[in-house]
Amino acid sequence: MSRSLANIVVHLVFSTKGRRPLLRDGERGELHAYITGVLKNDDSPLIEINSVGDHIHILFAQSKNHAPAKIVEQVKTASSGWIKTLDAWYADFHWQGGYGEFSVSPMHVEAVREYIPNQAEHHRKEDFQTEYRRFCEKNRKPLDERYAWD
């Protein structure tokens, strides 16, 4: 085969360090745009993104040319450094050390794309930790809570 093809869609979820509610509405759009650019630079086009005060959801088509961990590292490192330049509020900003990256089958991409924009409403009923536990269970990925919450 002379051409390589990939159709890998992932739902990436991670929190602020200690799940501190640091992400403010005023900068949210800029943060999402910045992360969109980071993903574009890694040949991983954004499908949907949204965040609430303590975590972010990113749905994107993962590049066949870059390792998943490197893409996540780029997103977290670049956005953390960038957001600290916006305002003194973010001077001590950090993302948590870990993350959840879940594959999304083509037939479920639209459902996940519709789920992500409704985060504020969703989290009036369910906190981040409960949501993350549910994702892990649904994806049959055991969660060791000793290491999940930094």
Residue, then its C-alpha position, 0 to 999 in steps of 0.5 A: m500500500s503506497r498511502s497510510l490511512a488512519n481514522i482514530v478519534v479520541h475523547l481526551v479528558f483531564s483536570t486542573k491540578g487538584r481539580r481546582p476551579l481555575l478555568r474562568d468563563g472570560e478566558r475559556g474561548e481563548l483557551h479552546a482556540y489555543i488548544t485547537g491550534v496546538l492540535k492543528n500543529d500536531d496534524s490532529p484536527l479538533i472536532e469538539i472542545n469544552s471546559v468547566g472550571d476544573h476540567i476539559h473535554i477534547l474530541f479530536a482526530q488523532s494524527k497517524n504521524h504523532a504518538p498519542a502521549k506526545i500529542v497530549e503532552q503538547v496540549k497540556t504543556a503548551s496550554s498551561g504555559w500560555i494560560k499563565t501569561l493571561d492574568a495573575w489569576y493563572a500564575d499557579f495554574h497546572w493541569q493534573g499529571g494524568y489524563g484519560e484518552f478514550s477511543v471513539s468508534p465512528m458510530h459514536v462520534e456524533a454522540v460524544r460531539e453533542y455531549i461535550p458542549n453541555q458540560a456546565e449543565h451536566h456538572r450541575k448533577e455530576d462532579f468530575q470524579t463521578e463522570y471520570r469513573r463512569f468513562c473508565e467503567k464504560n471503556r472497561k478501563p480499570l481506575d486505580e483511585r490511588y493515582a487518579w486524583d492529583 
